[in-house]
């Protein structure tokens, strides 16, 4: 907790890679996991694909901290589960990741991680939490219409995220 953002970001970026603009990816032009739309929202104006290609880790780190890590309460979630949830938030949205966390611990899945959710998270075994989040995440991804195109990579990402998160707990 509170010291795992940088390490988690490094692991996320191993999965996200560099610039891609796959025609079947609804996110469109993406670099370091940051879509053109998300970057435009962050900077407050339209950008070009070349702007997305030029993004650096230093550019996107503050966005990831604010928009994903902080939204899923990364500094308050047990080590390992914080990374698991952060990776999920970047890949599928912080609201969805928050709701899945809440449903796994038995909280009201409203997407706003508050004191009631945090109490249940504190009572949960971090390893069981990680496994449950990853199982639920994989089932969600498998149900997407783009699974056939991206499923092999997504499945590997969820598996590697789970393995890494479990090692972080130890």
Helices and strands as residue ranges (DSSP letters): H 5-16, E 30-31, E 34-35, H 36-43, H 49-53, H 57-64, I 65-69, H 81-92, H 94-105, H 115-123, H 126-142, H 147-169
